[in-house]
């Protein structure tokens, strides 16, 4: 595959976007039918006792059909031996499918979580790797959260967005707000667009404040 044509399905996982990326990655893996390896361990999922709780593969259905035909042909005498062999085949086929899907999931985790390849490799299974990534990024340090909030409520254009237009600054504040609310959703009401606009104006010089306010007051549709 040409490296220039390769595209990962989600953004690279970072501290700033972890919640959104892990949500999107899970949905993408589910759409491919392989996220189940992040929810189970192979020993249980591929065991015979778990067979009734899942949808059989096409190969398993075919094997079951062949076994039924063989039973009809040979009569009742082969029931026990045929059932035993059939269960062993089902277990084997599930194991093969698991290995294939687990390899695919590990591949995509490595591609989308390049900063955490060591974490992925240390865990050994897709489930342990997924759980470890979630535990790592869901631990938010209070200091980092306060810093992100300060970047919004004490916005300073000269240091945070030098040379950017007021429109670009407002878009930047929206990005910061989105990151913050992913970690602190209960703050949504206090960070509405009206308050965000106020933080923007507070971060401008007096002349910029007046020009921006006059311009944006004439364009009420600016605030989405």
N, C-alpha and C positions, 0 to 999 in steps of 0.2 A: 504494500500500500504506500502511496506517495505521502510522506509526512505532511506536505502542504495541504492535502485533501482530508486529513484526519481531523475530526471535530468531536470533542467530548459533549455529552448531552446536557451538562450543567456547568456552571462556573466552578472554578477551582475553590476548594474548601478553605476558608480562612476564619479567623475569630470574628470578623465583622459580618460574615454572611452565613455562618454555619447552620442556623435554623432553616433558612430558606433553601440552601443547597441540599441539606440532608432530606428535607421534605420533597424537593423536586427529584432528587436521585432515587428516593424510595418509590415515588410514583412511576418513574421511568423504568426501574427494575421490575415493578409489578406489571407494567404494561408488556414487558417481555416474558412474563410468567416465571421469573427466576428469583424473586425476592424471598420466596419461602425458605431459601437456604440461610437467610439472615434471621429467621424466626425459630429455626429448629437445628438440632444437631443430627448428623447423619445416622448415628446408631439408633436413635428413636424413630426418625422419619422413615427409614428404610426397613424397619423391623416388620415382621409379619403381623404383629398385634396392632400396628397402626394402619394397616392396609385399608380397612373399612372406612377410615376417616378422610380418605383422599380420592381424587378422580384417577382411575387407572390410565396408563399410557396406551397408545395404539398397539404397541407390541404386546402389552399385557392382555388387552382385549382379544387380540389374535390368538395368543397362547391359550386363553380361556376357551375360545371357540374350538380350537383344535382338540383340547382336552375333552370337551363335551362330545365332540364327534367320535373321538377314540372310545369314550365310555359307552356311547350308544352302540358302537360296533362290537366291542369286546364283552359287553355285559357287566353285571354288577360285580363280578369277581375282581375287576381291576380298580374299583373305586378308591380304596385306601391308598394303594401305591400311586395311582394317578394323581390324587389330591396332594400327596406329599411332594411329588416331583413338581407339580404345578406351583405350589407355594415357594419352593426353592427357586424356580425360574423367575417368579414375580419379584422375589427379594433381590435377585441378581440384576434384573432389569432396572429396578428402582435405584440400585446402587450405581449403576452405570450412568443413569440420567442425572443423579445427584452430583457425581463427580464432574460431569460436563457443565452443569449449571453453576456449581460452586466455583469452578475455574473461571467462568465468565464473570461472575460477581467480583471475585478477587481482582481480575483484570481491570474492571471498571472502577473499583475502589482505588486501585493504584494510579489510574489515569486522572481521576477527579480529586484525589487527596494526596498530591505529590509531596506535601509537607509532612505526611504521616505514614510514609511507606514502612518505616521501622515499626510503627505501632501495628500496622496490618500484618507484617511478617511475623511479629512476635506472638500474635494471638493463635494462629494455626487454623482457625475455621472462620468462615464468613460471619457466622453469628457472633462469635467472640470479637471479631474485628469491628463489626458494626456497633456492638454494644460499647466497645472501648472508645471508638470515635465519638459516639454520642456523649458518653460520660466525660470525656476530655473537654469537649467544647461547650457543654451545658453548664460547666462550672464557671460562672462569671465572677470575676474579682470585683469587689465593691468599688475599689479605687478606679478601675477602668470604666465602670458604669458612671461614676460621678464625673470623670473626665469627659466622657462622651456627652453627658448632659450639659456640662459647662460650655462645650464647643457650640451647643445650640443656644442656650439661654444667655451666654455672654459672647455672642458672635462678634468677631473683629475682622472686618474685611481686609484691612491692611496686612494682617498676619495669616489669616486662613484662606483668603481668596484674592491675593493681590492682582490687580489688573483685570479682574472679572467684572462684567456688567452686573447691575442689580438683578437682572433676570437670571443670570447664571448663579449669582449668590443665593437667590431664593431656591433655585433647583438644587443647589448644594445642600442647603439647610433641609430640604425635603429628604435627601438621601440620608443625612445624619439622623433625622427624625425616624425614618423607616428602620434604620439599624438599631436605634435606641428602643423603639417600641417592640421590636422582636424579642428584646431582653426584658423589657418592662412595660408590658401591654396596658397595665392599669393607669399609665400616665397619658393615655390617648387624649382625654378631654383637655388636659392642660397644655397639650401641644397641638392644638387645632391650627388651621391655616391663619386665623386672625392673630393668634399669639406668635406664630412663627414669623408673620410679617412684621410684628412689633420688634422681635429680636433682630430682624434684618435691618430695620431703620435705626435701631440703637447702635448698630455696628458701623454705621456710615458717618462721615464727617457732616458738619452742619449744612454745608452747601449741598452735598450729595443727598442728605436726608430730605431737604426741601425739593430738590429736582426730582428725586425718585418718588416722593409722596405725590407730588403734583401729577407726574406722568402716570403712575399706577392708579391714582384716583380716577383718572379719565379712562382707564381700561379695567373696569371691574371684573371682566372675564379672565384677567390674568391669574387671579387666585382660583385654583381648581379645587 
